[in-house]
C-alpha cells in the first residue's frame, strides 16, 4: 500500500503565510526582493532575518521594515551564523499555516503566492516548490506535459513553502549539514517519514537573479562532503534503477510494482522504466508518467525492440555507471544484461528503509 498522505485539517480557503527572508548584505538586491514581496503578496507577513549584515544593509532593512508595521517581523543577529541557522531562526518565529523560505536574489511576480498555496492545499503537500526562471534559476527537471503538479525529491532554498504543522513537528533544518542538497534531501526524507509529500507546481513562478556566493570553494566542498557522509549514515545510498517489465506484461498488473517504485522515488532513488509501446501509452493514460520527477519512462522501438533495449541501457550505463538493471517480472529476462536483479530485491530494499 502507498503511505497515506497527511490530510490537511479543516477548510482553509485563505491560509495564513509567513515569508522568511534570510539576509546577508547585498542591500540593493534585497530591497528589490522585499519590495516585490510587499507588492505581490500583501496578505503575507514578512519575517526578515538580518544575518549579521553590514551597517548599510542594516539601515536599509530598518527603513524598509518600519512602514510595514505588524505585517513584518525584523530579527537581528549580531554576527553571520550561517544560512541554515538564520532560516531556522525565522521558522522558530513562524506560527502561520505556511512558512515560505525565499532568498533575496528572487523576484516574485503577480499570483506567485496564491498559486503556491492553492497547489499546497489541493495536493496535501508538506513541502512545495514553484518553478524557477532567470539567470540564477536552480536546475530542476521539467514537469511532464499536461501536469501542473508532481512529486519531487529535488528542491532548493531559493524558494520553498513548508506546511506549518509539519515544520513544527519536524523542527528546523539540520544545522550540521550544508546549505544545499544534502540538508534539503534530509528534510525531504524526514518529512516523508511522517507522511508529508514534497511537490513541485507550475502554478507558481519566481524569477531568480544570480546569487552572490561568498567564502572559499574548498570550504564549501569540505562541508558538502561531510554533509553527504552524514546523510548516507542516516538514510543510506540513493540508487538508480533501470526496470524492464517485458513485452507481454499487462499494465493493470503493475499497480503494486508502481506503488513500490513511487515509494522508492520518495526515498531518493531514481528509476528509468523501459516500456513497450502499448505499455508506454497505458502509463500516460493512467497518469503514471507524472507520478514523480525521479521516475522516467523510455519507449522501446516497435522495430527491433531487443536491439533498442540494449542501446538504451548502454547509454544509461555510460551516463550512470552504477545503474542497476532490474527484471520487472520474476520470469522475465532483461535482454542482453546478465547482471539484472529481480524486482523483489528492489522491493525488499525499499521496504526495509
Secondary structure in CASP SS format (residue, H / E / C, confidence):
PFRMAT SS
TARGET T0000
AUTHOR 0000-0000-0000
METHOD secondary structure of the structure
MODEL  1
X C 1.00
X C 1.00
X C 1.00
X C 1.00
X C 1.00
X C 1.00
X C 1.00
X C 1.00
X C 1.00
X C 1.00
X C 1.00
X C 1.00
X C 1.00
X C 1.00
X C 1.00
X C 1.00
X E 1.00
X E 1.00
X E 1.00
X E 1.00
X E 1.00
X E 1.00
X E 1.00
X C 1.00
X C 1.00
X C 1.00
X H 1.00
X H 1.00
X H 1.00
X H 1.00
X H 1.00
X H 1.00
X H 1.00
X H 1.00
X H 1.00
X H 1.00
X H 1.00
X H 1.00
X H 1.00
X H 1.00
X C 1.00
X C 1.00
X C 1.00
X C 1.00
X E 1.00
X E 1.00
X E 1.00
X E 1.00
X E 1.00
X E 1.00
X E 1.00
X C 1.00
X C 1.00
X C 1.00
X H 1.00
X H 1.00
X H 1.00
X H 1.00
X H 1.00
X H 1.00
X H 1.00
X H 1.00
X H 1.00
X H 1.00
X H 1.00
X H 1.00
X H 1.00
X H 1.00
X H 1.00
X H 1.00
X H 1.00
X E 1.00
X E 1.00
X E 1.00
X E 1.00
X E 1.00
X E 1.00
X C 1.00
X C 1.00
X C 1.00
X C 1.00
X C 1.00
X H 1.00
X H 1.00
X H 1.00
X H 1.00
X H 1.00
X H 1.00
X H 1.00
X H 1.00
X H 1.00
X H 1.00
X C 1.00
X C 1.00
X C 1.00
X C 1.00
X C 1.00
X E 1.00
X E 1.00
X E 1.00
X E 1.00
X E 1.00
X C 1.00
X C 1.00
X C 1.00
X E 1.00
X E 1.00
X E 1.00
X C 1.00
X C 1.00
X C 1.00
X H 1.00
X H 1.00
X H 1.00
X H 1.00
X H 1.00
X H 1.00
X H 1.00
X H 1.00
X H 1.00
X H 1.00
X H 1.00
X H 1.00
X C 1.00
X E 1.00
X E 1.00
X E 1.00
X E 1.00
X E 1.00
X E 1.00
X E 1.00
X E 1.00
X E 1.00
X C 1.00
X C 1.00
X C 1.00
X C 1.00
X C 1.00
X C 1.00
X C 1.00
X C 1.00
X C 1.00
X C 1.00
X C 1.00
X C 1.00
X C 1.00
X C 1.00
X C 1.00
X E 1.00
X E 1.00
X E 1.00
X C 1.00
X C 1.00
X C 1.00
X C 1.00
X C 1.00
X C 1.00
X C 1.00
X E 1.00
X E 1.00
X E 1.00
X E 1.00
X E 1.00
X H 1.00
X H 1.00
X H 1.00
X H 1.00
X H 1.00
X H 1.00
X H 1.00
X C 1.00
X C 1.00
X C 1.00
X C 1.00
X C 1.00
X C 1.00
X C 1.00
X C 1.00
X C 1.00
X C 1.00
X H 1.00
X H 1.00
X H 1.00
X H 1.00
X H 1.00
X H 1.00
X H 1.00
X H 1.00
X H 1.00
X H 1.00
X H 1.00
X H 1.00
X H 1.00
X C 1.00
X C 1.00
X C 1.00
X E 1.00
X E 1.00
X E 1.00
X E 1.00
X E 1.00
X E 1.00
X E 1.00
X E 1.00
X E 1.00
X E 1.00
X E 1.00
X E 1.00
X C 1.00
X C 1.00
X C 1.00
X C 1.00
X C 1.00
X C 1.00
X C 1.00
X C 1.00
X H 1.00
X H 1.00
X H 1.00
X H 1.00
X H 1.00
X H 1.00
X H 1.00
X H 1.00
X H 1.00
X H 1.00
X H 1.00
X H 1.00
X H 1.00
X H 1.00
X H 1.00
X H 1.00
X H 1.00
X H 1.00
X H 1.00
X C 1.00
X C 1.00
X C 1.00
X C 1.00
X E 1.00
X E 1.00
X E 1.00
X E 1.00
X E 1.00
X C 1.00
X C 1.00
X C 1.00
X C 1.00
X C 1.00
X C 1.00
X H 1.00
X H 1.00
X H 1.00
X H 1.00
X H 1.00
X H 1.00
X H 1.00
X H 1.00
X H 1.00
X H 1.00
X H 1.00
X H 1.00
X H 1.00
X H 1.00
X H 1.00
X H 1.00
X C 1.00
X C 1.00
X C 1.00
X E 1.00
X E 1.00
X E 1.00
X E 1.00
X E 1.00
X E 1.00
X C 1.00
X H 1.00
X H 1.00
X H 1.00
X H 1.00
X H 1.00
X H 1.00
X H 1.00
X H 1.00
X H 1.00
X H 1.00
X C 1.00
X H 1.00
X H 1.00
X H 1.00
X C 1.00
X E 1.00
X C 1.00
X C 1.00
X E 1.00
X E 1.00
X E 1.00
X E 1.00
X E 1.00
X C 1.00
X C 1.00
X C 1.00
X C 1.00
X C 1.00
X H 1.00
X H 1.00
X H 1.00
X H 1.00
X H 1.00
X H 1.00
X H 1.00
X H 1.00
X H 1.00
X H 1.00
X H 1.00
X H 1.00
X H 1.00
X H 1.00
X H 1.00
X C 1.00
X C 1.00
X C 1.00
X C 1.00
X E 1.00
X E 1.00
X E 1.00
X E 1.00
X C 1.00
X C 1.00
X C 1.00
X C 1.00
X C 1.00
X C 1.00
X C 1.00
X C 1.00
X C 1.00
X C 1.00
X C 1.00
X C 1.00
X C 1.00
X E 1.00
X E 1.00
X H 1.00
X H 1.00
X H 1.00
X H 1.00
X H 1.00
X H 1.00
X H 1.00
X H 1.00
X H 1.00
X C 1.00
X C 1.00
END
